[in-house]
Amino acid sequence: MHQLVVNEILRGISVGELAAGDALPSERQLAADLGVSRVTVREALDILTRQGYLVKRRGSGGTCMVQPSPQLSPELRAHVQGRWQALSEVLEFRAAVEGEVAALAAARRTDRDLLALEDVQARLGGVSGSGAFRRLDSDFHGLLAAATRNEMLIDAVERARSAFFLEMDMRLPESQFQTYIARTTQAHREVLDAVRDGHGERARTLMRAHILQTARDSEDSVFGAQDGPAVR
């Protein structure tokens, strides 16, 4: 049971629901929300603390906060390099699936979908921290998936993003984000314009290009300069 709690908290971190510095609910609240005992929650929190995802909050009744992302040390860099083939396959999967998601969203989106996407897009352009950016980035991709009205695609997008960002997010520095934020904001704007105009093929091409650019940025961060661009 404690592994189910671990998985749920890691999912929240990976999709941006929980960002660096965010406090988790109390053990009592987590136990009630997840339908498990406080002992099970405490065991899960201890595991995540040992793994470096969480840090205990002093004098807070046993609650925790999400650990700020550590620098990409030589040891962590070597770990991610060893996992790079698997991570590349996740990005290839994302490019294939999310390209199709964008095309279907262009055909099926409603006015309400467009309003929600525009709201996220407007807020995305004004963020400066990686935590807020990651949340809004996940919201944008999730809303596009929701616009397809296909539950399997919605699930596939969340699972693929989670599989990638669990490996990468905790291992990259917080610095040098502005260039990447600007590039991502522009890519999202172009995809959103194509979706609004009902241009499915263009939306597919733009989304694939966006994710393949993320793949290049990720590879540069892992194998290139020691303080290369951070990735989301």
Secondary structure as GFF3:
##gff-version 3
##sequence-region A 1 232
A	DSSP	alpha_helix	2	14	.	.	.	ID=ss1
A	DSSP	alpha_helix	27	34	.	.	.	ID=ss2
A	DSSP	alpha_helix	38	50	.	.	.	ID=ss3
A	DSSP	beta_strand	54	56	.	.	.	ID=ss4
A	DSSP	beta_strand	64	66	.	.	.	ID=ss5
A	DSSP	alpha_helix	74	82	.	.	.	ID=ss6
A	DSSP	alpha_helix	84	108	.	.	.	ID=ss7
A	DSSP	alpha_helix	111	124	.	.	.	ID=ss8
A	DSSP	alpha_helix	130	147	.	.	.	ID=ss9
A	DSSP	alpha_helix	151	168	.	.	.	ID=ss10
A	DSSP	three_ten_helix	169	171	.	.	.	ID=ss11
A	DSSP	alpha_helix	178	196	.	.	.	ID=ss12
A	DSSP	alpha_helix	200	223	.	.	.	ID=ss13
###
